[in-house]
Amino acid sequence: MRGSAALAGIAIAATATFSCVASPREDLVAFYATILLSTGLLVGALILGREGFSRSSAPRVLFHLVLTGVCLRLAASLAPTSLSDDVFRYVWDGK
C-alpha cells in the first residue's frame, strides 16, 4: 500500500508542477507527457495495491482512491485558465 501511495503522490506532484509551470494551450507536448506519466503512475499504483486487496480493506481503498482524485483535482485547479479566456463574453452570450 505504501508503494501505491508513493506513486499516487508522484502523480499528484507532476500534475501540480505542470499546472504551475505551463499552459495546456501553449505546451501540448508537456501536457500530454504529464497525462501519460500520471496515467502510468496511477496504473502502477493500482497494480501494486491489488496484492493487498481484500473485502475487509475495500473501504480503505475507496477512501484512498477518492483522496487521490480530490488531490489531483486540487492540483489541476492551480492551473491558470487556458481554454476559455473570454469569460465575460460567455456570460454575455448566455443571457
C-alpha positions as a Markdown table, in Angstrom:
| # | Residue | x | y | z |
|---|---|---|---|---|
| 1 | Met | 0.0 | 0.0 | 0.0 |
| 2 | Arg | 2.9 | 2.4 | 0.7 |
| 3 | Gly | 4.3 | 1.9 | -2.8 |
| 4 | Ser | 1.0 | 2.7 | -4.4 |
| 5 | Ala | 0.6 | 5.7 | -2.2 |
| 6 | Ala | 4.0 | 6.9 | -3.2 |
| 7 | Leu | 3.2 | 6.5 | -6.9 |
| 8 | Ala | -0.1 | 8.4 | -6.5 |
| 9 | Gly | 1.8 | 11.2 | -4.7 |
| 10 | Ile | 4.3 | 11.4 | -7.6 |
| 11 | Ala | 1.3 | 11.7 | -10.0 |
| 12 | Ile | -0.2 | 14.5 | -7.9 |
| 13 | Ala | 3.2 | 16.3 | -7.7 |
| 14 | Ala | 3.6 | 16.0 | -11.5 |
| 15 | Thr | 0.1 | 17.4 | -12.1 |
| 16 | Ala | 0.7 | 20.3 | -9.7 |
| 17 | Thr | 4.1 | 21.1 | -11.2 |
| 18 | Phe | 2.7 | 21.2 | -14.7 |
| 19 | Ser | -0.2 | 23.3 | -13.7 |
| 20 | Cys | 2.1 | 25.9 | -12.1 |
| 21 | Val | 4.7 | 26.0 | -14.9 |
| 22 | Ala | 2.9 | 25.5 | -18.3 |
| 23 | Ser | -0.4 | 26.0 | -20.0 |
| 24 | Pro | -2.0 | 23.2 | -22.0 |
| 25 | Arg | -2.8 | 25.5 | -24.9 |
| 26 | Glu | 0.8 | 26.6 | -25.2 |
| 27 | Asp | 2.8 | 23.4 | -24.4 |
| 28 | Leu | 0.9 | 20.4 | -25.7 |
| 29 | Val | 3.9 | 18.1 | -25.5 |
| 30 | Ala | 4.4 | 18.7 | -21.8 |
| 31 | Phe | 0.6 | 18.4 | -21.3 |
| 32 | Tyr | 0.4 | 15.0 | -23.0 |
| 33 | Ala | 3.6 | 13.9 | -21.2 |
| 34 | Thr | 2.1 | 14.8 | -17.8 |
| 35 | Ile | -1.1 | 12.9 | -18.7 |
| 36 | Leu | 0.9 | 9.8 | -19.8 |
| 37 | Leu | 3.1 | 10.0 | -16.7 |
| 38 | Ser | 0.2 | 10.3 | -14.3 |
| 39 | Thr | -1.7 | 7.5 | -16.0 |
| 40 | Gly | 1.3 | 5.2 | -15.9 |
| 41 | Leu | 1.9 | 6.0 | -12.2 |
| 42 | Leu | -1.7 | 5.5 | -11.3 |
| 43 | Val | -1.9 | 2.2 | -13.2 |
| 44 | Gly | 1.3 | 1.1 | -11.4 |
| 45 | Ala | -0.3 | 2.1 | -8.0 |
| 46 | Leu | -3.4 | 0.0 | -8.8 |
| 47 | Ile | -1.2 | -3.0 | -9.7 |
| 48 | Leu | 0.9 | -2.6 | -6.5 |
| 49 | Gly | -2.2 | -2.1 | -4.4 |
| 50 | Arg | -4.0 | -5.1 | -5.9 |
| 51 | Glu | -1.9 | -7.7 | -4.0 |
| 52 | Gly | -3.1 | -6.4 | -0.6 |
| 53 | Phe | -6.7 | -6.0 | -1.5 |
| 54 | Ser | -9.5 | -7.9 | 0.3 |
| 55 | Arg | -13.1 | -7.2 | 1.1 |
| 56 | Ser | -12.2 | -6.0 | 4.5 |
| 57 | Ser | -9.9 | -3.4 | 3.1 |
| 58 | Ala | -12.4 | -2.1 | 0.5 |
| 59 | Pro | -13.5 | 1.0 | 2.4 |
| 60 | Arg | -9.8 | 2.0 | 3.0 |
| 61 | Val | -9.0 | 1.5 | -0.7 |
| 62 | Leu | -12.1 | 3.5 | -1.7 |
| 63 | Phe | -11.0 | 6.3 | 0.7 |
| 64 | His | -7.5 | 6.4 | -0.9 |
| 65 | Leu | -9.0 | 6.5 | -4.4 |
| 66 | Val | -11.3 | 9.4 | -3.5 |
| 67 | Leu | -8.5 | 11.2 | -1.7 |
| 68 | Thr | -6.2 | 10.8 | -4.7 |
| 69 | Gly | -8.9 | 12.1 | -7.0 |
| 70 | Val | -9.5 | 15.1 | -4.8 |
| 71 | Cys | -5.8 | 15.9 | -4.6 |
| 72 | Leu | -5.4 | 15.6 | -8.4 |
| 73 | Arg | -8.4 | 17.9 | -8.9 |
| 74 | Leu | -6.9 | 20.4 | -6.4 |
| 75 | Ala | -3.5 | 20.2 | -8.2 |
| 76 | Ala | -5.2 | 20.8 | -11.6 |
| 77 | Ser | -7.2 | 23.7 | -10.2 |
| 78 | Leu | -3.9 | 25.6 | -9.6 |
| 79 | Ala | -3.5 | 26.0 | -13.4 |
| 80 | Pro | -4.4 | 29.3 | -14.9 |
| 81 | Thr | -7.4 | 29.3 | -17.2 |
| 82 | Ser | -6.1 | 28.4 | -20.6 |
| 83 | Leu | -9.0 | 27.2 | -22.7 |
| 84 | Ser | -11.5 | 30.0 | -22.1 |
| 85 | Asp | -10.0 | 33.4 | -21.7 |
| 86 | Asp | -13.1 | 35.5 | -22.5 |
| 87 | Val | -15.3 | 34.5 | -19.6 |
| 88 | Phe | -17.3 | 37.8 | -19.7 |
| 89 | Arg | -18.2 | 37.2 | -23.3 |
| 90 | Tyr | -19.5 | 33.7 | -22.5 |
| 91 | Val | -21.6 | 35.2 | -19.6 |
| 92 | Trp | -23.0 | 37.9 | -22.0 |
| 93 | Asp | -23.8 | 35.3 | -24.7 |
| 94 | Gly | -25.6 | 33.2 | -22.1 |
| 95 | Lys | -28.0 | 36.0 | -21.1 |
